[in-house]
Amino acid sequence: MIGGATNSGKSVTLKLLLHQCAMHGMKVTIADFKGGVDFCAPWWRDNVRLVYDLDGLVQLLDTFMEALNERKKLFREAGCSDIEQYIAKTDKAQIPCSTAPCNRLWRWAISVSIPPMPVYCPAW
């Protein structure tokens, strides 16, 4: 969750994080109930999935739940509580199937430092 006062940089920070994820090859989906107002630049339409309505969001959340349930099953079967234990115990570089994008996000997230101040991105 990102919170803060008006004009404190919440949207800029969020866009920076989403842009970096997309630039690192991760599939980014944005639920934008303002109808695309905040993500109207062509770069966003070309590089991320935008969901504008409740039905699209419910479908997206169902997909997340399927991936979560799949991952819980794999962890339970391997006797692990997190991805690090799973990789170490099973000697697998990543979790198979629909949860694979989460592996890339996890590895990327622990390898980068987010700058303390938002950075301008021409895609905005």
N, C-alpha and C positions, 0 to 999 in steps of 0.2 A: 504494500500500500504506500502511496506517495501522498503526503499531506503538507500543507503550508498555506501561508497567506497569499492573497491575490498578488500576482506579478512576482512571485518568489522563484519562479523557474520550474514549477512542477511539470508543465507540458513539455518544455524544452528538454528536461532531464529524461522524461519518458520517451520522447522522440529519439533522443540520442541513444538510449539503451536499445530501443526497437531497431533503429537504423543499424547499429553495430551487430546485432543478432542477424539481421537479414544479410548484411555484408559478409558475415562469416558463414554463409550458406545455410543458416537455419530457417526453417519454415516459420514465418511470423503471421499470426492471425490477430486482427484488431477488431474488437467489438466497438463500433462507433455509432451510437444512437443519435448523433447530431446529423446523420445522413452524409457523412464524408467531409464535413466542413473543416475539421482539424487535420484531415489527411487527404486534401484535395489535389496536392501537387502530383503530376504524372508519375514521379518516382515511386510514390506510395502505391498507386494503383497497379504499377507494373511489377512490384517486388514483394508485396505482402497480400495476404487475403484479408479483405475487409468484410465484416458482417454488420449489416445495418438494421436487422430486425430480431425480434425475440425468437422466432423459429430457427433462424440461423445460429443464434447463440445456444439454444437448447441442443441442436444437433452437434455443435462444437463441444459442448460440455459432455454430451454422451460419448463422444470420441475420447475425450480426456479420461472419463471414467473407465472405459474399456482398457485403455493403456495402463491406468493405475491398477486395475484389477489384475491385468496380465503380469505386471511387475510384482505385485504382492504375491501372486502365486509362485513366480520364479524364486523370489526371496525366501518364501516359506519352504519350498521344496529343497532349497540349498541350505536352509538353516541360517540365513543372513538377515540383518536388519537394515542394511543400506548398500548403496552401489559399490563402495570401496570394498566392503567385506565380500560381496558377490563376485567382483572381479578377481580378488585375491584367492578366494576359495575355489572358484570354478576355472580360473586361469583363462577367462574370456575377456577380450578387450572391450566388449560392449554387450549390452543386453539385446537379444534378438527381437525381430518383428517390429511391431508398431511403436515400441518405446525407444527405438534407436535414436531419433532426433534428440531425445532428452539426454543421451550420453554426450553428444557433441556440445550441448548447452552447458552441461555440468562441467566438462573438461575445460571449455572456453571460460566459463565464469570464474573458475579457480585460477586461471592463468593470466588474467588481465586485471589491471587496476583502472577503475573508473576515475577520470579526472575530477578534481574537486569542484570545478566550475563547468557548466555546460559549454559545449563547443558548437559553433555555428555550422550548420550543414546546409549546403545549397538545395538539398532535396525538400526542404521545408517550405 
